[in-house]
Amino acid sequence: MSQSRPTGPWVWMGLILWLAVTFTAAYIGSRFQPGAWYAGLVKPTLTPPAWIFGPVWSLLYVMMATAAWLVWRRYGWANAIVPLGLFFGQLALNALWSYLFFGLQRPGLALLDIVALWLAILVTFMAFWRSQPPAGLLLLPYLLWVSFATYLNFQFWRLNP
């Protein structure tokens, strides 16, 4: 192990930092609300009720932050630059999706983003799994949820030309 591995109180400060970073992406995405445009769209049959998105995404963001923290805690920044860099990349794609779908009202562009997001999550999952298997496992529900969201996004794009 490298000496760049966090120790002492920095370990717990790191968890707070990862939660803050992850929920910052959530906050950015939340600035773009569904609104009247979304209400007027033809919805896919499997569209969940609106109330479910907040609790599901909150849990997923906590799991994502914890996964990144586990990798960082074990290896530090210098020795985990690739998996943590991948994490930041998927987080950016995650925040961008809401802007494209709700902000610009462009399901087609959002579909391109969510496919890139899905791939980025998969690559991040594999990097986390190699680094710290429990961290990889924490990303699996996120990958599954984004798989479902990709299906929904495709259906919104298809049903609302």
N, C-alpha and C positions, 0 to 999 in steps of 0.2 A: 504494500500500500504506500501511496505517496504521502508526503508530509502535508500536501494541500488538502487532505481530508479534514472536514470540519470537526471540531471537538468542543466539549463544554457547552456553555450557553448558546454558542453559535448554531449548534444543531437545532435547537428549538426556535431560535430567531429565523433560521432557514425555513422551517415549516411555515412560519408566519409570512415570510417573503414569498414562498411559492403559492400560498393561498392568495396573497395580495395580487401577485402577477396574474394568476389564473382568473380571479374574479374581476380583475381590470378588463380582461378580454370579454368576460361575461357582461360587464357594465357597458362596454362599447357596443356590443351586439344588441343589448337591450334598448339602446337609444332609438332603434328602428322598430317601431311597433306595427302590428298587422293593419289596424285601421280599417277604414271603409273600403279601400281597394281590395283587401284580402277578404272581407266579408262578402263582396260581390263575386268572388271566384267560384267556379265549379270545384267542389272538393272531392278528392278521392274517397272511395268508400271506407278505407281504413284510417282516415284522418282522426286522430285522438281528440277528445274534448280539450278545449283551450286550457282548462285548469291543471292539466297534467304536466304541461311543459315546464312550469316553474320548479316544482319539486324534483322532477327527473333531472333537469339541467343542473340544479343546485347540487344534487347528489353526485352527478357526473363530474362537475367542476372540483368538488372536494376530493374525489377519487383521483382525478388527473393531477391535482396539486400534490397529493400524497405520493403518487407514483414518481413524479419528478423529484420530490424531496428525498425519497428512498435512494434514488440513483445518485443525487447530489451528496447525500449523507455518507454514502459508501465510498464514493470516488472523488468528491470535490469537483470544482469547476474544471480544473486543468485536465483531469483524467476522464472526464465525462463530457467533453465539449461536443462530441458528435451526437450522442443521444439527447443531450439537453438542447443543443441547437435544433435538432429535429422537433423536439417538443415545442420550442418557440415558433418554429415554422408552421406546425399544425395549428397552434393557438392563433396565429395571425389569420390563417385561412378560415378558422372557426368564426372569428369576429367579422371577417369580411362577408361571410354568407348573409348575415342579416341585412347588411347594407345593400347587397345586390338584390336580394329577394324582396325585402320590405321597403328599403329606402329608394332604390331605383325602380322597383316593381318590375324586375327582369328575371323571371323564373329560368329562362334559358341560360343567362350568365351565371345565375346562382347554381344551376345544375353543373356547369363546368367547374365552378369553385368547389362544390360538395364532392364531386368525383376526385378532384385533386386533394381535398381534405381527407377523404376516405383512404386514398393511397398514402398520404402523409401519416395518418394515424396508424396504418398497417406497418409502415416502415419504422415509426416510433415505437410501436408495440414490440417489433422484432429486436430493435436496439435495446429497449428496456429489458426485454426478456433475457437477452444475452448478458446484460449487466447485472440485473437484479430480478430474478423471476417473479417475486411478489409484485414488483412495480409493473411488470408486463401484464400480470393478471388483473391489476387494477384498471388497466386500459381496455380490457375486453368488453365490459358493458358499454363503454363509449363507442367502440368500434361497431358493436351490434346496433346501438341506437342510431348512429350515423348511417349504417346500412339501411335501416328502416327509413330514416329521413331522406336518403338518396332516392329510394323508391317513391316516397311521397313527392319529392321535388320533381322527379320525372313525370309523375302523374299530373301534377299541377301544370307543368309545361305542356303536356300532351292535351289535357282537357281545356286549356285556356289559351288558344292560339292568338 
